Structure formats: structure tokens, C-alpha cells
Amino acid sequence: AQKVTQAQTEISVVEKEDVTLDCVYETRDTTYYLFWYKQPPSGELVFLIRRNSFDEQNEISGRYSWNFQKSTSSFNFTITASQVVDSAVYFCALHTGANSKLTFGKGITLSVRP
Amino acid sequence: DGGITQSPKYLFRKEGQNVTLSCEQNLNHDAMYWYRQDPGQGLRLIYYSQIVNDFQKGDIAEGYSVSREKKESFPLTVTSAQKNPTAFYLCASSISSGLEQYFGPGTRLTVT
């Protein structure tokens, strides 16, 4: 069975602080995909990144970076120099070849204070 | 602009009534999905469709029904059999299964 755990439920930081959102996943499949989505107050989920299980290279996109470590089954997301506009709920999700659905974590509510 | 539209944004119904939520996409995606989101919860899959005229139950399909007669459209009916229908409903699509899903703005359904 697939499972995604986002142990942090709420994080509050002051603008310009760095913040890391943790994601731990479980699967027996060797081929899988990991995703991060952002859900701003408007409600619509915004796709941020997809990573496949064979690519452990870390990725950086502007202030966002992702650290994928198969050894610890983690796919953590770091926001550098956070901004108020980063305030949202962030979801980590897992897709495996065994089925056609995404398994979502429960999300982390990030609040960035000015 | 390409995207996914869901209408209406807010929907109110009386208990015992069926209600249909609309989802349309012009991204030419084969796969479409319906999710339910409750406060403090992740998204739970209701139904998904990988191709026209075919769909499968997700984790919480009871009390819901769907159809996929056109590639662009995947309406969800919340029936009176759904015990707790008040929730935020999100529709998504992807080029094919396994790739990133793109989401609509959601419909917030309140049943009283």
C-alpha cells in the first residue's frame, strides 16, 4: 500500500526565513513519482514539481528547492527567503505504477508573517 | 487559455437532493479525476477516468456517480446516498495516468 506522511501540520515563519517542509513516503514499487502541490487560499492546487524514482538529483527553481533521498524515503521541500505570498497549504503526493491514482499527504499549512 | 473549469464555485442543496458538479477541460488530456477535500485532510480520490467511456472507483466512491461521454467533460453527481456530502470538490486532469495532474478551482458544496 502507498502512504505519504507529512508530519508537520502547521508552520509559521517570519518573512525572509528559510523553511523546510518534510515529506516521507512508503511504497514497495521500484518505479514511482513524487509530487509537490501548493494550495493557496483560493483553493486551486498548483503543480510545483514531479520527480521520478530513478532521479535523485536535487532540484532548484528560484527560491524553491527539493531534496529527494531514497535511502530515507523522503522528498523534502525548502523555500528560501520566504515571502508572504508563499502562505498556503502544501501537499506532497505519490504515484506508483501499480495504480493510476495519486496518494496525497494531509498537507502542511505554511503561514509567512510580514 | 487552456485549463480546467468547474462550476459553480459555491453550491447549496437540501438534504435528499442529487446534485451534479461540472468539470470541463480544454487541455486535450486523456485522464480526469475527482477528489474530495475536507478541512485538515488531504485529497481523497472519488472517481477517475483514463479514457472516454471508461471510469474507475477511487477510495471513496460510495454515494457518487460519474460519466465520461466526452473527452473534455467529467461531471460528478453527488447522490442522496452520500452520507456527508458537504465538502470541497476538486476536479483534475492529466495527459495520461502517472503524470502531473492539473486542477480546477474547485466547487464548495454545502448540503443542509
Interface residues (C-beta under 8 A of the other chain):
Chain A: V4 T9 Y33 F35 Y37 S42 G43 E44 L45 V46 F47 R50 F91 H95 G97 S100 K101 L102 F104 G105 K106 G107
Chain B: A31 Y33 G40 Q41 G42 L43 R44 L45 Y48 Q50 Q56 G58 D59 F88 L90 A92 S97 G98 L99 E100 Q101 Y102 F103 G104 P105 G106 R108
